[in-house]
Amino acid sequence: MEKKEIRKEMITKRIALTRGQYWALNDDFFEEFKKFGWEDFGCVHLFLPITERKEVDTYQILAYFKEALPYLKIVVNKTDIEKKQIIPIVFDHEHTVLIKNKYQIPEPLYGKQCNLDEIEVVLIPLLAFDLSGNRVGYGAGYYDKFLANCKSSSLKIGLSLFAPIQKIDDVNSFDVKLTHCITPEKTYIF
């Protein structure tokens, strides 16, 4: 299938989730997420969820990192919509003020920008991913641009409430592949 068709199908699939199904998938996802070796890292870039689109609840991840790994530097997105660019901002559990931008993405009102060379892991939102580590997002290219500027050794971990599809047919040369994808059932390594 091609990205446009996958996008439409997966948005419909997400919207069809009942509240109970959504939270059950998030609970299973979070149990799988905690199995990853997070203590091995010093700086993780995390997206904050668009709850209206039933993205993975990454607020659970924020709470987990605060409690279990208080030394971990967490970086979140601030979006420069005009430049179609993600700006990595250091998240402070006590002082970061979040607001929603015009796309309903929670982001820091202000904060210190993080150097891309510090980021060891980027947690990535997606609508779908395939068995080769290709992903389908919303189509604006923000993450492909951002990931292309991160250091090559950074892990690129997709977060998905659903299992992979077989194949994304229209992968482009500028699409950045995932190194991993965490789902409620298992973690895929590419």
FIKOL-352077 format. One record per residue: residue number from 0; residue in three letters; chain; x, y negated, z negated of N, C-alpha, C in turn. Coordinates in nm, 3 decimals. Example, Ala and Ser with C-alpha at 12.3 -4.5 7.8 and 13.67 -1.06 7.14 Angstrom:
% residues 2
(r 0, 'Ala', 'A', (1.319, 0.569, -0.780), (1.230, 0.450, -0.780), (1.320, 0.330, -0.780));
(r 1, 'Ser', 'A', (1.285, 0.225, -0.708), (1.367, 0.106, -0.714), (1.290, -0.003, -0.787));
END
This chain:
% residues 190
(r 0, 'Met', 'A', (0.083, 0.119, 0.000), (0.000, 0.000, 0.000), (0.088, -0.125, 0.000));
(r 1, 'Glu', 'A', (0.031, -0.234, 0.047), (0.102, -0.361, 0.048), (0.064, -0.444, -0.074));
(r 2, 'Lys', 'A', (0.150, -0.541, -0.107), (0.135, -0.619, -0.230), (-0.002, -0.685, -0.242));
(r 3, 'Lys', 'A', (-0.051, -0.744, -0.136), (-0.179, -0.815, -0.141), (-0.291, -0.721, -0.185));
(r 4, 'Glu', 'A', (-0.292, -0.602, -0.128), (-0.394, -0.502, -0.160), (-0.375, -0.450, -0.304));
(r 5, 'Ile', 'A', (-0.249, -0.427, -0.342), (-0.219, -0.379, -0.478), (-0.262, -0.484, -0.580));
(r 6, 'Arg', 'A', (-0.230, -0.609, -0.552), (-0.264, -0.720, -0.642), (-0.415, -0.721, -0.668));
(r 7, 'Lys', 'A', (-0.492, -0.716, -0.562), (-0.638, -0.719, -0.574), (-0.689, -0.600, -0.656));
(r 8, 'Glu', 'A', (-0.638, -0.482, -0.624), (-0.682, -0.360, -0.693), (-0.648, -0.363, -0.842));
(r 9, 'Met', 'A', (-0.526, -0.408, -0.875), (-0.483, -0.405, -1.015), (-0.551, -0.515, -1.098));
(r 10, 'Ile', 'A', (-0.577, -0.629, -1.039), (-0.652, -0.734, -1.112), (-0.792, -0.681, -1.144));
(r 11, 'Thr', 'A', (-0.855, -0.616, -1.048), (-0.988, -0.557, -1.070), (-0.983, -0.450, -1.179));
(r 12, 'Lys', 'A', (-0.879, -0.367, -1.175), (-0.864, -0.261, -1.275), (-0.846, -0.319, -1.416));
(r 13, 'Arg', 'A', (-0.768, -0.425, -1.428), (-0.748, -0.489, -1.558), (-0.877, -0.551, -1.610));
(r 14, 'Ile', 'A', (-0.946, -0.624, -1.522), (-1.070, -0.690, -1.562), (-1.174, -0.589, -1.609));
(r 15, 'Ala', 'A', (-1.173, -0.470, -1.549), (-1.270, -0.366, -1.583), (-1.244, -0.304, -1.721));
(r 16, 'Leu', 'A', (-1.126, -0.325, -1.778), (-1.098, -0.269, -1.911), (-1.191, -0.331, -2.015));
(r 17, 'Thr', 'A', (-1.251, -0.244, -2.096), (-1.328, -0.297, -2.209), (-1.229, -0.349, -2.313));
(r 18, 'Arg', 'A', (-1.279, -0.425, -2.406), (-1.192, -0.477, -2.511), (-1.125, -0.361, -2.588));
(r 19, 'Gly', 'A', (-1.203, -0.257, -2.617), (-1.149, -0.140, -2.687), (-1.041, -0.069, -2.607));
(r 20, 'Gln', 'A', (-1.065, -0.051, -2.477), (-0.965, 0.013, -2.391), (-0.837, -0.069, -2.386));
(r 21, 'Tyr', 'A', (-0.853, -0.201, -2.372), (-0.737, -0.291, -2.364), (-0.652, -0.279, -2.491));
(r 22, 'Trp', 'A', (-0.715, -0.286, -2.607), (-0.637, -0.281, -2.732), (-0.580, -0.142, -2.758));
(r 23, 'Ala', 'A', (-0.649, -0.037, -2.717), (-0.595, 0.099, -2.731), (-0.470, 0.115, -2.644));
(r 24, 'Leu', 'A', (-0.474, 0.064, -2.521), (-0.356, 0.069, -2.434), (-0.241, -0.011, -2.494));
(r 25, 'Asn', 'A', (-0.270, -0.129, -2.549), (-0.167, -0.210, -2.613), (-0.106, -0.139, -2.733));
(r 26, 'Asp', 'A', (-0.188, -0.072, -2.812), (-0.136, 0.002, -2.928), (-0.040, 0.112, -2.882));
(r 27, 'Asp', 'A', (-0.081, 0.188, -2.780), (0.006, 0.295, -2.728), (0.132, 0.236, -2.666));
(r 28, 'Phe', 'A', (0.116, 0.126, -2.593), (0.231, 0.059, -2.533), (0.331, 0.019, -2.642));
(r 29, 'Phe', 'A', (0.282, -0.041, -2.748), (0.369, -0.092, -2.853), (0.446, 0.022, -2.921));
(r 30, 'Glu', 'A', (0.382, 0.136, -2.939), (0.452, 0.252, -2.998), (0.567, 0.296, -2.906));
(r 31, 'Glu', 'A', (0.544, 0.296, -2.777), (0.650, 0.331, -2.682), (0.758, 0.224, -2.680));
(r 32, 'Phe', 'A', (0.718, 0.098, -2.685), (0.812, -0.015, -2.683), (0.912, -0.005, -2.799));
(r 33, 'Lys', 'A', (0.865, 0.031, -2.916), (0.951, 0.035, -3.035), (1.059, 0.143, -3.025));
(r 34, 'Lys', 'A', (1.042, 0.240, -2.936), (1.141, 0.348, -2.921), (1.268, 0.302, -2.850));
(r 35, 'Phe', 'A', (1.259, 0.190, -2.778), (1.375, 0.139, -2.703), (1.480, 0.090, -2.802));
(r 36, 'Gly', 'A', (1.607, 0.092, -2.766), (1.716, 0.055, -2.857), (1.737, -0.095, -2.870));
(r 37, 'Trp', 'A', (1.638, -0.166, -2.922), (1.643, -0.312, -2.929), (1.755, -0.364, -3.018));
(r 38, 'Glu', 'A', (1.798, -0.284, -3.114), (1.904, -0.328, -3.206), (2.038, -0.345, -3.136));
(r 39, 'Asp', 'A', (2.049, -0.297, -3.013), (2.174, -0.308, -2.937), (2.191, -0.444, -2.867));
(r 40, 'Phe', 'A', (2.090, -0.529, -2.876), (2.093, -0.655, -2.800), (2.095, -0.776, -2.892));
(r 41, 'Gly', 'A', (2.146, -0.887, -2.839), (2.152, -1.012, -2.914), (2.057, -1.118, -2.863));
(r 42, 'Cys', 'A', (2.015, -1.107, -2.734), (1.929, -1.210, -2.675), (1.832, -1.147, -2.574));
(r 43, 'Val', 'A', (1.703, -1.164, -2.599), (1.598, -1.106, -2.515), (1.505, -1.217, -2.466));
(r 44, 'His', 'A', (1.479, -1.218, -2.336), (1.384, -1.311, -2.276), (1.248, -1.242, -2.269));
(r 45, 'Leu', 'A', (1.147, -1.308, -2.324), (1.014, -1.249, -2.336), (0.910, -1.342, -2.275));
(r 46, 'Phe', 'A', (0.819, -1.288, -2.195), (0.707, -1.370, -2.147), (0.595, -1.368, -2.251));
(r 47, 'Leu', 'A', (0.521, -1.476, -2.258), (0.403, -1.480, -2.344), (0.281, -1.451, -2.257));
(r 48, 'Pro', 'A', (0.185, -1.374, -2.307), (0.079, -1.321, -2.221), (-0.030, -1.421, -2.183));
(r 49, 'Ile', 'A', (-0.079, -1.403, -2.063), (-0.200, -1.471, -2.021), (-0.314, -1.379, -2.066));
(r 50, 'Thr', 'A', (-0.370, -1.408, -2.181), (-0.470, -1.318, -2.240), (-0.594, -1.306, -2.153));
(r 51, 'Glu', 'A', (-0.627, -1.412, -2.079), (-0.743, -1.407, -1.991), (-0.725, -1.306, -1.878));
(r 52, 'Arg', 'A', (-0.599, -1.272, -1.848), (-0.570, -1.175, -1.742), (-0.536, -1.036, -1.797));
(r 53, 'Lys', 'A', (-0.555, -1.019, -1.927), (-0.531, -0.891, -1.995), (-0.390, -0.837, -1.969));
(r 54, 'Glu', 'A', (-0.292, -0.928, -1.981), (-0.153, -0.885, -1.974), (-0.116, -0.814, -2.104));
(r 55, 'Val', 'A', (-0.007, -0.741, -2.103), (0.043, -0.676, -2.224), (0.053, -0.781, -2.335));
(r 56, 'Asp', 'A', (0.007, -0.743, -2.453), (0.009, -0.835, -2.568), (0.150, -0.846, -2.624));
(r 57, 'Thr', 'A', (0.224, -0.943, -2.577), (0.363, -0.959, -2.622), (0.373, -1.033, -2.756));
(r 58, 'Tyr', 'A', (0.260, -1.080, -2.810), (0.265, -1.139, -2.945), (0.301, -1.031, -3.047));
(r 59, 'Gln', 'A', (0.259, -0.906, -3.022), (0.301, -0.793, -3.107), (0.452, -0.777, -3.104));
(r 60, 'Ile', 'A', (0.510, -0.796, -2.988), (0.655, -0.785, -2.973), (0.725, -0.896, -3.052));
(r 61, 'Leu', 'A', (0.673, -1.017, -3.042), (0.730, -1.128, -3.119), (0.729, -1.097, -3.268));
(r 62, 'Ala', 'A', (0.617, -1.048, -3.318), (0.606, -1.016, -3.461), (0.703, -0.903, -3.499));
(r 63, 'Tyr', 'A', (0.714, -0.804, -3.412), (0.806, -0.692, -3.437), (0.950, -0.740, -3.442));
(r 64, 'Phe', 'A', (0.991, -0.822, -3.345), (1.127, -0.874, -3.344), (1.155, -0.957, -3.469));
(r 65, 'Lys', 'A', (1.059, -1.039, -3.511), (1.078, -1.122, -3.630), (1.100, -1.036, -3.754));
(r 66, 'Glu', 'A', (1.021, -0.930, -3.766), (1.027, -0.844, -3.885), (1.146, -0.747, -3.881));
(r 67, 'Ala', 'A', (1.162, -0.677, -3.771), (1.263, -0.570, -3.764), (1.401, -0.618, -3.721));
(r 68, 'Leu', 'A', (1.407, -0.724, -3.641), (1.535, -0.770, -3.586), (1.545, -0.922, -3.597));
(r 69, 'Pro', 'A', (1.549, -0.974, -3.719), (1.545, -1.119, -3.737), (1.665, -1.194, -3.676));
(r 70, 'Tyr', 'A', (1.776, -1.123, -3.651), (1.895, -1.184, -3.592), (1.882, -1.203, -3.441));
(r 71, 'Leu', 'A', (1.784, -1.137, -3.380), (1.770, -1.137, -3.234), (1.727, -1.275, -3.183));
(r 72, 'Lys', 'A', (1.801, -1.327, -3.086), (1.762, -1.453, -3.023), (1.656, -1.421, -2.919));
(r 73, 'Ile', 'A', (1.543, -1.488, -2.933), (1.431, -1.467, -2.840), (1.416, -1.593, -2.756));
(r 74, 'Val', 'A', (1.400, -1.571, -2.627), (1.387, -1.679, -2.532), (1.253, -1.660, -2.460));
(r 75, 'Val', 'A', (1.178, -1.770, -2.444), (1.049, -1.763, -2.374), (1.048, -1.861, -2.257));
(r 76, 'Asn', 'A', (0.948, -1.848, -2.172), (0.937, -1.931, -2.052), (0.879, -2.069, -2.079));
(r 77, 'Lys', 'A', (0.935, -2.167, -2.013), (0.868, -2.294, -1.989), (0.871, -2.307, -1.836));
(r 78, 'Thr', 'A', (0.759, -2.336, -1.777), (0.748, -2.334, -1.632), (0.757, -2.474, -1.573));
(r 79, 'Asp', 'A', (0.847, -2.488, -1.476), (0.851, -2.610, -1.396), (0.771, -2.577, -1.270));
(r 80, 'Ile', 'A', (0.644, -2.614, -1.271), (0.553, -2.576, -1.163), (0.592, -2.640, -1.031));
(r 81, 'Glu', 'A', (0.638, -2.764, -1.033), (0.675, -2.832, -0.908), (0.793, -2.763, -0.840));
(r 82, 'Lys', 'A', (0.891, -2.718, -0.917), (1.009, -2.652, -0.860), (0.992, -2.500, -0.852));
(r 83, 'Lys', 'A', (0.877, -2.450, -0.899), (0.853, -2.305, -0.906), (0.970, -2.236, -0.975));
(r 84, 'Gln', 'A', (0.995, -2.279, -1.097), (1.114, -2.235, -1.170), (1.079, -2.204, -1.315));
(r 85, 'Ile', 'A', (1.142, -2.100, -1.369), (1.130, -2.066, -1.510), (1.249, -2.127, -1.584));
(r 86, 'Ile', 'A', (1.219, -2.197, -1.692), (1.325, -2.253, -1.778), (1.324, -2.174, -1.908));
(r 87, 'Pro', 'A', (1.434, -2.109, -1.942), (1.438, -2.028, -2.064), (1.459, -2.115, -2.189));
(r 88, 'Ile', 'A', (1.363, -2.111, -2.281), (1.367, -2.191, -2.404), (1.378, -2.098, -2.524));
(r 89, 'Val', 'A', (1.469, -2.132, -2.617), (1.487, -2.051, -2.738), (1.361, -2.063, -2.823));
(r 90, 'Phe', 'A', (1.309, -1.948, -2.866), (1.188, -1.942, -2.948), (1.227, -1.939, -3.095));
(r 91, 'Asp', 'A', (1.166, -2.027, -3.173), (1.188, -2.034, -3.317), (1.054, -1.998, -3.384));
(r 92, 'His', 'A', (1.052, -1.888, -3.459), (0.929, -1.840, -3.521), (0.862, -1.946, -3.609));
(r 93, 'Glu', 'A', (0.942, -2.032, -3.668), (0.888, -2.130, -3.763), (0.849, -2.262, -3.697));
(r 94, 'His', 'A', (0.917, -2.300, -3.589), (0.900, -2.436, -3.538), (0.848, -2.448, -3.394));
(r 95, 'Thr', 'A', (0.851, -2.342, -3.317), (0.807, -2.352, -3.178), (0.656, -2.376, -3.172));
(r 96, 'Val', 'A', (0.619, -2.480, -3.100), (0.478, -2.513, -3.077), (0.444, -2.469, -2.936));
(r 97, 'Leu', 'A', (0.339, -2.386, -2.924), (0.298, -2.335, -2.793), (0.175, -2.408, -2.743));
(r 98, 'Ile', 'A', (0.174, -2.434, -2.613), (0.056, -2.489, -2.545), (0.037, -2.407, -2.417));
(r 99, 'Lys', 'A', (-0.082, -2.409, -2.361), (-0.106, -2.337, -2.235), (-0.091, -2.435, -2.119));
(r 100, 'Asn', 'A', (-0.018, -2.389, -2.015), (-0.005, -2.473, -1.896), (-0.128, -2.456, -1.808));
(r 101, 'Lys', 'A', (-0.127, -2.513, -1.690), (-0.246, -2.510, -1.604), (-0.282, -2.369, -1.555));
(r 102, 'Tyr', 'A', (-0.187, -2.275, -1.568), (-0.215, -2.135, -1.530), (-0.252, -2.051, -1.651));
(r 103, 'Gln', 'A', (-0.274, -2.115, -1.765), (-0.308, -2.050, -1.892), (-0.194, -1.970, -1.952));
(r 104, 'Ile', 'A', (-0.071, -2.001, -1.911), (0.047, -1.935, -1.966), (0.091, -2.012, -2.091));
(r 105, 'Pro', 'A', (0.097, -1.946, -2.207), (0.148, -2.013, -2.326), (0.297, -2.042, -2.308));
(r 106, 'Glu', 'A', (0.338, -2.162, -2.343), (0.479, -2.198, -2.333), (0.513, -2.302, -2.439));
(r 107, 'Pro', 'A', (0.642, -2.312, -2.473), (0.682, -2.407, -2.576), (0.662, -2.552, -2.530));
(r 108, 'Leu', 'A', (0.614, -2.633, -2.621), (0.597, -2.775, -2.592), (0.733, -2.841, -2.575));
(r 109, 'Tyr', 'A', (0.829, -2.797, -2.654), (0.966, -2.847, -2.647), (1.059, -2.738, -2.701));
(r 110, 'Gly', 'A', (1.187, -2.757, -2.687), (1.283, -2.661, -2.739), (1.413, -2.667, -2.664));
(r 111, 'Lys', 'A', (1.511, -2.595, -2.718), (1.645, -2.592, -2.661), (1.651, -2.490, -2.548));
(r 112, 'Gln', 'A', (1.707, -2.532, -2.434), (1.723, -2.442, -2.322), (1.835, -2.343, -2.351));
(r 113, 'Cys', 'A', (1.814, -2.219, -2.312), (1.913, -2.113, -2.330), (1.996, -2.097, -2.203));
(r 114, 'Asn', 'A', (2.124, -2.072, -2.220), (2.211, -2.044, -2.107), (2.177, -1.905, -2.052));
(r 115, 'Leu', 'A', (2.160, -1.894, -1.923), (2.124, -1.765, -1.862), (2.226, -1.655, -1.890));
(r 116, 'Asp', 'A', (2.352, -1.692, -1.910), (2.455, -1.591, -1.937), (2.437, -1.522, -2.071));
(r 117, 'Glu', 'A', (2.359, -1.581, -2.161), (2.335, -1.520, -2.292), (2.229, -1.411, -2.287));
(r 118, 'Ile', 'A', (2.142, -1.416, -2.188), (2.026, -1.325, -2.182), (2.071, -1.186, -2.139));
(r 119, 'Glu', 'A', (2.046, -1.088, -2.226), (2.085, -0.950, -2.200), (1.969, -0.866, -2.146));
(r 120, 'Val', 'A', (1.847, -0.906, -2.181), (1.727, -0.834, -2.139), (1.621, -0.935, -2.100));
(r 121, 'Val', 'A', (1.555, -0.910, -1.986), (1.440, -0.991, -1.945), (1.319, -0.897, -1.942));
(r 122, 'Leu', 'A', (1.218, -0.930, -2.023), (1.092, -0.855, -2.023), (0.998, -0.925, -1.925));
(r 123, 'Ile', 'A', (0.946, -0.849, -1.829), (0.882, -0.906, -1.711), (0.736, -0.865, -1.701));
(r 124, 'Pro', 'A', (0.647, -0.964, -1.680), (0.507, -0.929, -1.655), (0.493, -0.876, -1.513));
(r 125, 'Leu', 'A', (0.392, -0.793, -1.492), (0.367, -0.742, -1.358), (0.224, -0.693, -1.348));
(r 126, 'Leu', 'A', (0.180, -0.677, -1.227), (0.050, -0.616, -1.202), (0.065, -0.467, -1.173));
(r 127, 'Ala', 'A', (0.175, -0.431, -1.106), (0.200, -0.291, -1.072), (0.349, -0.273, -1.047));
(r 128, 'Phe', 'A', (0.393, -0.149, -1.054), (0.530, -0.114, -1.019), (0.528, 0.023, -0.953));
(r 129, 'Asp', 'A', (0.633, 0.053, -0.875), (0.637, 0.183, -0.809), (0.750, 0.270, -0.865));
(r 130, 'Leu', 'A', (0.759, 0.390, -0.815), (0.855, 0.488, -0.867), (1.000, 0.455, -0.836));
(r 131, 'Ser', 'A', (1.023, 0.350, -0.754), (1.159, 0.306, -0.723), (1.201, 0.182, -0.801));
(r 132, 'Gly', 'A', (1.110, 0.130, -0.885), (1.143, 0.011, -0.964), (1.105, -0.120, -0.899));
(r 133, 'Asn', 'A', (1.033, -0.115, -0.790), (0.981, -0.238, -0.729), (0.856, -0.280, -0.805));
(r 134, 'Arg', 'A', (0.827, -0.410, -0.807), (0.711, -0.457, -0.882), (0.628, -0.553, -0.799));
(r 135, 'Val', 'A', (0.502, -0.565, -0.839), (0.411, -0.662, -0.781), (0.368, -0.755, -0.894));
(r 136, 'Gly', 'A', (0.396, -0.884, -0.874), (0.350, -0.986, -0.968), (0.233, -1.060, -0.907));
(r 137, 'Tyr', 'A', (0.216, -1.184, -0.947), (0.105, -1.264, -0.896), (0.137, -1.327, -0.760));
(r 138, 'Gly', 'A', (0.262, -1.319, -0.715), (0.294, -1.361, -0.580), (0.361, -1.496, -0.562));
(r 139, 'Ala', 'A', (0.389, -1.566, -0.670), (0.450, -1.699, -0.657), (0.602, -1.695, -0.652));
(r 140, 'Gly', 'A', (0.663, -1.583, -0.691), (0.809, -1.568, -0.681), (0.889, -1.625, -0.797));
(r 141, 'Tyr', 'A', (0.823, -1.670, -0.903), (0.895, -1.728, -1.017), (0.999, -1.632, -1.073));
(r 142, 'Tyr', 'A', (0.958, -1.508, -1.097), (1.050, -1.413, -1.161), (1.161, -1.368, -1.068));
(r 143, 'Asp', 'A', (1.134, -1.351, -0.940), (1.241, -1.313, -0.848), (1.350, -1.420, -0.846));
(r 144, 'Lys', 'A', (1.311, -1.547, -0.845), (1.410, -1.656, -0.849), (1.486, -1.655, -0.981));
(r 145, 'Phe', 'A', (1.413, -1.640, -1.090), (1.475, -1.640, -1.223), (1.573, -1.524, -1.237));
(r 146, 'Leu', 'A', (1.529, -1.404, -1.201), (1.614, -1.285, -1.216), (1.738, -1.291, -1.128));
(r 147, 'Ala', 'A', (1.725, -1.352, -1.010), (1.841, -1.365, -0.921), (1.949, -1.453, -0.983));
(r 148, 'Asn', 'A', (1.910, -1.543, -1.074), (2.007, -1.631, -1.140), (2.059, -1.577, -1.273));
(r 149, 'Cys', 'A', (1.998, -1.472, -1.325), (2.047, -1.409, -1.448), (2.171, -1.327, -1.415));
(r 150, 'Lys', 'A', (2.250, -1.295, -1.517), (2.368, -1.214, -1.491), (2.325, -1.075, -1.444));
(r 151, 'Ser', 'A', (2.403, -1.016, -1.358), (2.365, -0.888, -1.295), (2.352, -0.775, -1.396));
(r 152, 'Ser', 'A', (2.422, -0.785, -1.509), (2.416, -0.679, -1.610), (2.292, -0.687, -1.699));
(r 153, 'Ser', 'A', (2.214, -0.795, -1.687), (2.092, -0.808, -1.769), (1.994, -0.697, -1.731));
(r 154, 'Leu', 'A', (1.934, -0.633, -1.832), (1.829, -0.536, -1.806), (1.705, -0.611, -1.762));
(r 155, 'Lys', 'A', (1.635, -0.555, -1.666), (1.513, -0.613, -1.612), (1.401, -0.513, -1.640));
(r 156, 'Ile', 'A', (1.327, -0.538, -1.748), (1.230, -0.440, -1.797), (1.088, -0.490, -1.775));
(r 157, 'Gly', 'A', (1.015, -0.419, -1.691), (0.874, -0.450, -1.670), (0.791, -0.396, -1.785));
(r 158, 'Leu', 'A', (0.681, -0.464, -1.812), (0.586, -0.420, -1.915), (0.452, -0.398, -1.847));
(r 159, 'Ser', 'A', (0.400, -0.276, -1.857), (0.277, -0.243, -1.786), (0.184, -0.158, -1.873));
(r 160, 'Leu', 'A', (0.056, -0.184, -1.862), (-0.044, -0.102, -1.931), (-0.082, 0.020, -1.848));
(r 161, 'Phe', 'A', (-0.032, 0.027, -1.724), (-0.069, 0.136, -1.634), (0.054, 0.209, -1.580));
(r 162, 'Ala', 'A', (0.033, 0.333, -1.538), (0.139, 0.414, -1.478), (0.178, 0.356, -1.341));
(r 163, 'Pro', 'A', (0.293, 0.400, -1.287), (0.335, 0.347, -1.157), (0.248, 0.396, -1.042));
(r 164, 'Ile', 'A', (0.253, 0.319, -0.933), (0.195, 0.366, -0.808), (0.309, 0.434, -0.731));
(r 165, 'Gln', 'A', (0.276, 0.506, -0.627), (0.379, 0.579, -0.553), (0.481, 0.486, -0.488));
(r 166, 'Lys', 'A', (0.431, 0.389, -0.408), (0.524, 0.307, -0.330), (0.461, 0.174, -0.293));
(r 167, 'Ile', 'A', (0.542, 0.069, -0.303), (0.504, -0.063, -0.253), (0.566, -0.073, -0.114));
(r 168, 'Asp', 'A', (0.483, -0.089, -0.013), (0.531, -0.081, 0.125), (0.604, -0.205, 0.175));
(r 169, 'Asp', 'A', (0.567, -0.323, 0.126), (0.622, -0.445, 0.183), (0.722, -0.514, 0.087));
(r 170, 'Val', 'A', (0.822, -0.440, 0.044), (0.927, -0.495, -0.041), (1.018, -0.583, 0.045));
(r 171, 'Asn', 'A', (1.056, -0.699, -0.009), (1.141, -0.793, 0.064), (1.282, -0.792, 0.007));
(r 172, 'Ser', 'A', (1.375, -0.848, 0.082), (1.515, -0.852, 0.039), (1.534, -0.939, -0.085));
(r 173, 'Phe', 'A', (1.446, -1.036, -0.109), (1.461, -1.123, -0.227), (1.389, -1.067, -0.350));
(r 174, 'Asp', 'A', (1.317, -0.956, -0.337), (1.253, -0.893, -0.452), (1.359, -0.829, -0.540));
(r 175, 'Val', 'A', (1.358, -0.861, -0.668), (1.454, -0.805, -0.762), (1.392, -0.683, -0.830));
(r 176, 'Lys', 'A', (1.462, -0.571, -0.822), (1.412, -0.446, -0.879), (1.424, -0.445, -1.031));
(r 177, 'Leu', 'A', (1.335, -0.368, -1.092), (1.342, -0.343, -1.235), (1.452, -0.242, -1.265));
(r 178, 'Thr', 'A', (1.507, -0.248, -1.385), (1.596, -0.141, -1.431), (1.517, -0.040, -1.513));
(r 179, 'His', 'A', (1.406, -0.086, -1.574), (1.319, -0.003, -1.658), (1.176, -0.056, -1.645));
(r 180, 'Cys', 'A', (1.080, 0.025, -1.685), (0.944, -0.023, -1.706), (0.884, 0.055, -1.822));
(r 181, 'Ile', 'A', (0.830, -0.017, -1.919), (0.768, 0.046, -2.036), (0.617, 0.046, -2.016));
(r 182, 'Thr', 'A', (0.556, 0.162, -2.036), (0.411, 0.180, -2.026), (0.361, 0.246, -2.154));
(r 183, 'Pro', 'A', (0.232, 0.257, -2.171), (0.181, 0.327, -2.291), (0.224, 0.474, -2.301));
(r 184, 'Glu', 'A', (0.250, 0.539, -2.189), (0.285, 0.680, -2.190), (0.434, 0.709, -2.200));
(r 185, 'Lys', 'A', (0.515, 0.623, -2.134), (0.659, 0.651, -2.130), (0.736, 0.530, -2.079));
(r 186, 'Thr', 'A', (0.868, 0.539, -2.091), (0.957, 0.437, -2.035), (1.022, 0.495, -1.910));
(r 187, 'Tyr', 'A', (1.008, 0.425, -1.800), (1.069, 0.467, -1.673), (1.204, 0.399, -1.659));
(r 188, 'Ile', 'A', (1.302, 0.472, -1.609), (1.435, 0.419, -1.585), (1.465, 0.432, -1.436));
(r 189, 'Phe', 'A', (1.513, 0.323, -1.375), (1.536, 0.324, -1.230), (1.686, 0.312, -1.199));
END
